Amino acid sequence: MIVLGLTGSIGMGKSTTAKMFTDAGVPVHDSDETVHRLYAGKAVPLVEAAFPGTAVSGSIDRTRLATYVLGDAAALKKLEAIVHPLVRADADAFLARNRAAGAPLAVLDIPLLFETGGRDRVDKVVVVTAPAEVQRARVLARPGMTEEKFASILAKQVPDAEKRQRADFIIDTGQGLEAARAEVEAIIAALAGDKAAQPHG
């Protein structure tokens, strides 16, 4: 089974692209969705112990958690040390299930793939990109987003140009949905015939 890493900076259209892989019948593991699930389950007692008062009615309140970690690098590292291993374990279980089911290809949707050392977990990497002005317009249209928040998020992410240099495949969502879908289908077809992909398992 070939493991494909899907990543991209904020506002590039990664979530939309992930859905295109799902629509094409490829199993996709969504790291962000996994975190949401963990914050309502397995991670709750661990996060509450590290950041008292963040658990409300059995789930982690992200607003309360943000008061601990925003602008505090040490607190953020502490949170990541709790959450990242849980997300990775969930992804490993996802891959094991799909490998056992005989899936030829599976996608790990990892927003911070390069930033968190995720490159060694996948065989190939797809980077989702878009022109800077398109990215900016998309992000600033989000509820509660400000120029300052956008700048802060970008500062924590590997620059788009560097991501593209390190990619095996690039999908430009600035060209429209149909063009992006065609690129997704081309990647799936290329990997189906790629004998040099060095598949994980």
C-alpha positions in Angstrom: 0.0 0.0 0.0 1.3 3.4 -0.9 1.0 6.1 1.8 0.4 9.6 0.4 1.0 12.6 2.6 -1.3 15.6 1.8 -0.3 19.0 3.2 -0.5 22.7 2.4 -0.5 26.0 4.2 -3.6 27.6 5.6 -6.1 28.8 3.0 -4.6 26.7 0.2 -7.6 24.4 -0.2 -6.2 21.2 1.4 -9.5 20.2 3.0 -11.3 20.5 -0.3 -8.6 18.5 -2.0 -8.8 15.8 0.7 -12.5 15.4 0.0 -11.6 14.9 -3.7 -9.5 11.9 -2.8 -12.3 10.6 -0.6 -14.8 11.1 -3.5 -12.4 9.1 -5.7 -12.6 6.1 -3.3 -9.2 6.7 -1.6 -9.3 6.3 2.3 -8.2 9.6 3.9 -7.1 10.1 7.5 -7.8 13.7 8.6 -5.4 14.9 11.4 -7.6 17.9 12.3 -10.8 15.8 12.6 -8.8 13.3 14.7 -7.8 16.1 17.1 -11.5 17.2 17.4 -12.4 13.6 18.2 -9.6 13.2 20.8 -10.7 16.5 22.5 -14.0 14.8 23.1 -12.5 11.5 24.2 -9.1 10.0 24.9 -7.2 13.3 25.2 -9.6 14.9 27.7 -8.1 13.7 31.0 -4.5 14.2 29.8 -5.1 17.8 28.6 -7.2 18.6 31.7 -4.4 17.4 33.9 -1.8 19.6 32.1 -4.2 22.6 31.7 -6.7 22.6 34.5 -10.1 24.0 33.8 -10.1 23.2 30.0 -12.4 20.3 30.3 -16.1 21.2 30.1 -18.9 18.6 30.1 -16.5 15.9 29.1 -14.8 17.7 26.2 -11.9 20.1 25.9 -13.0 23.7 25.5 -10.8 25.1 22.8 -11.3 28.7 23.8 -10.2 27.9 27.4 -7.2 25.9 26.0 -6.3 28.8 23.8 -5.8 31.1 26.9 -3.0 28.7 28.0 -1.2 28.2 24.7 -1.6 31.4 22.7 1.7 33.2 22.7 3.3 30.6 25.1 5.7 28.4 23.2 6.4 26.2 26.2 2.7 25.6 26.8 2.2 24.8 23.1 5.0 22.3 23.2 3.5 20.7 26.3 0.1 20.4 24.5 1.7 19.0 21.3 3.6 16.4 23.4 0.2 15.1 24.6 -1.8 15.4 21.3 0.7 14.5 18.5 1.4 10.9 19.8 -2.3 10.2 20.0 -2.9 11.5 16.5 0.0 9.4 15.2 -1.4 6.3 16.9 -4.8 6.9 15.4 -3.2 7.3 11.9 -1.2 4.1 12.4 -4.4 2.2 13.2 -6.0 3.7 10.1 -3.2 2.6 7.9 -3.2 -0.9 9.5 -6.9 -1.3 8.8 -6.6 -0.2 5.2 -3.5 -2.3 4.6 -5.4 -5.3 5.9 -8.4 -4.5 3.7 -6.1 -4.5 0.6 -6.3 -0.8 -0.2 -3.6 0.1 -2.8 -3.4 3.7 -1.6 -4.2 5.7 1.5 -3.8 9.4 2.3 -2.6 11.0 5.5 -3.9 14.6 5.6 -1.3 16.3 7.8 -1.4 20.1 7.9 2.0 20.4 9.5 3.6 17.4 7.7 7.0 19.1 7.1 6.9 21.0 10.4 6.4 17.9 12.6 8.8 15.5 10.8 6.0 13.6 9.1 7.8 13.2 5.8 9.4 9.8 6.9 5.9 8.4 7.5 4.8 8.6 3.9 6.0 7.4 0.5 5.0 10.5 -1.5 3.9 14.0 -0.7 1.2 16.2 -2.3 1.4 19.9 -1.6 -1.8 21.9 -2.1 -1.0 25.5 -3.2 -2.7 28.6 -4.5 -1.5 32.1 -5.4 -0.7 34.2 -2.4 -3.5 36.7 -3.1 -6.0 33.9 -3.3 -4.8 32.3 -0.1 -5.0 35.7 1.7 -8.5 36.4 0.5 -9.7 32.9 1.6 -8.2 33.1 5.1 -9.3 36.7 5.9 -12.8 35.8 4.9 -12.9 33.2 7.8 -15.0 34.3 10.9 -12.8 35.8 13.6 -9.6 35.9 11.4 -7.4 39.0 11.5 -4.3 40.1 9.8 -2.4 39.4 13.0 -3.7 35.9 13.4 -3.0 35.1 9.8 0.6 36.4 10.1 1.1 34.4 13.3 -0.1 31.2 11.6 2.1 31.7 8.6 5.1 32.3 10.8 4.7 28.7 12.2 4.4 27.1 8.8 7.1 26.1 6.3 6.8 28.7 3.5 4.7 27.6 0.5 7.6 27.9 -1.9 9.7 25.5 0.2 6.8 23.1 0.5 6.4 23.0 -3.3 10.2 22.3 -3.7 9.9 19.3 -1.4 6.7 17.9 -3.0 6.4 14.9 -5.3 3.1 16.3 -6.6 1.6 19.8 -6.5 -2.1 20.7 -6.8 -2.9 24.3 -7.5 -6.5 25.1 -6.3 -6.2 28.6 -7.7 -7.1 27.1 -11.1 -10.5 26.1 -10.0 -12.2 23.0 -8.6 -12.4 21.0 -11.8 -8.7 21.5 -12.5 -7.8 20.4 -9.0 -10.0 17.3 -9.3 -8.3 16.4 -12.6 -4.9 16.7 -10.8 -6.1 14.5 -8.0 -7.2 11.8 -10.5 -3.9 12.1 -12.4 -2.0 11.6 -9.1 -4.1 8.5 -8.3 -3.5 7.1 -11.8 0.3 7.8 -11.6 0.6 6.1 -8.2 -1.4 3.1 -9.4 1.3 2.5 -12.0 4.3 3.6 -9.9 6.5 0.7 -9.1 9.2 2.9 -7.6 7.0 4.4 -4.9 8.6 2.2 -2.2 5.2 1.5 -0.5 5.0 1.3 3.3 4.0 -2.3 3.8 
